[in-house]
Amino acid sequence: MPKILDRLVNQLEAKGKPKGQAFAIATSALQKSGNLKPGTQKPTVKGVVRGDMTPEAREKSREAKARRK
């Protein structure tokens, strides 16, 4: 399982979602955001890069993107 998918599934489970539901939600959200290839659980280049980032690095990336808009 890609790191980014595993991380999001764990976050959703921590919020009380059952594992199957968390997995479905995470897969759908990551496909929509371009981190997973449509219809699969294979990561895109973006998904691999973001999966390798630390939570702090992802936060900085989100903040930088928000400032550009």
KOLMI-61062 format. One record per residue (C-alpha): residue number from 1; x, y, z. Coordinates in steps of 0.05 Angstrom, whole numbers. Each point is the difference from the previous one (the first is absolute). Example, Ala and Ser with C-alpha at 12.3 -4.5 7.8 and 13.67 -1.06 7.14 Angstrom:
2
- pos_c1_c2_c3
- 1_246_-90_156
- 2_27_69_-13
***
This chain:
69
- pos_c1_c2_c3
- 1_0_0_0
- 2_28_69_-17
- 3_24_40_60
- 4_-49_56_-12
- 5_-59_-48_-2
- 6_23_-36_62
- 7_8_66_38
- 8_-69_25_-19
- 9_-34_-67_17
- 10_34_3_69
- 11_-24_72_11
- 12_-72_-18_-18
- 13_2_-61_46
- 14_25_44_56
- 15_-62_43_-10
- 16_-44_-61_10
- 17_-13_-25_-71
- 18_-1_-76_-10
- 19_61_-25_-40
- 20_-40_-17_-63
- 21_-35_67_-1
- 22_65_37_14
- 23_34_-37_-57
- 24_-56_18_-49
- 25_-2_73_21
- 26_76_7_-4
- 27_4_-34_-68
- 28_-54_44_-29
- 29_29_65_29
- 30_70_-16_-24
- 31_-23_-18_-70
- 32_-39_66_-5
- 33_61_39_24
- 34_46_-33_-50
- 35_42_-38_51
- 36_-25_-68_-25
- 37_-13_-21_-72
- 38_-75_-1_-16
- 39_-32_-68_14
- 40_62_-28_34
- 41_40_4_64
- 42_64_14_-37
- 43_32_67_17
- 44_14_53_-51
- 45_66_37_1
- 46_-34_53_43
- 47_-24_-54_48
- 48_69_-30_8
- 49_31_69_13
- 50_-53_20_50
- 51_2_-69_33
- 52_75_8_12
- 53_-10_69_32
- 54_-4_9_75
- 55_-65_29_28
- 56_37_66_10
- 57_24_2_-72
- 58_-71_-14_-26
- 59_-26_57_44
- 60_52_49_-28
- 61_-18_-23_-70
- 62_-75_13_12
- 63_15_68_30
- 64_44_19_-59
- 65_-55_-21_-49
- 66_-52_41_39
- 67_45_62_-2
- 68_7_-6_-77
- 69_-75_4_-10
***
